[in-house]
Amino acid sequence: MTNFAALQSRLGNHREAIRITLEAEPIYRKGYGEDHPRYAYLRENLADSQEQVGDLEGSEENYLKAIAILSRAFRCRPSRGRDHAIALWVAAE
């Protein structure tokens, strides 16, 4: 489902991408759990589409959730903070 949402986003159909991602979210949450990197990537994809349609508050919320999940998943030390999680996130893509 998220691949289809990503395709819709790349085609410029951001609202459809948001709809698909929101439909997939409970499936990912139940299947992977809220601390899994795949769940973080779903949140990141949702944030990307929300940003494109001007939902900056929703976008920021989902970006921050994704960063928090990846920070825990990659066991980033607090001294490295959020910037380290972002670097890991970029490297993982």
Secondary structure as the mmCIF struct_conf table of DSSP 4:
data_model
#
loop_
_struct_conf.conf_type_id
_struct_conf.id
_struct_conf.beg_label_comp_id
_struct_conf.beg_label_asym_id
_struct_conf.beg_label_seq_id
_struct_conf.end_label_comp_id
_struct_conf.end_label_asym_id
_struct_conf.end_label_seq_id
HELX_RH_AL_P HELX_RH_AL_P1 THR A 2 ARG A 10
TURN_TY1_P TURN_TY1_P1 LEU A 11 GLY A 12
HELX_RH_AL_P HELX_RH_AL_P2 HIS A 14 TYR A 32
TURN_TY1_P TURN_TY1_P2 GLU A 34 ASP A 35
BEND BEND1 HIS A 36 HIS A 36
HELX_RH_AL_P HELX_RH_AL_P3 PRO A 37 GLN A 52
TURN_TY1_P TURN_TY1_P3 VAL A 53 GLY A 54
HELX_RH_AL_P HELX_RH_AL_P4 LEU A 56 ALA A 73
TURN_TY1_P TURN_TY1_P4 PHE A 74 ARG A 75
TURN_TY1_P TURN_TY1_P5 PRO A 78 ARG A 80
HELX_RH_AL_P HELX_RH_AL_P5 GLY A 81 ALA A 92
#
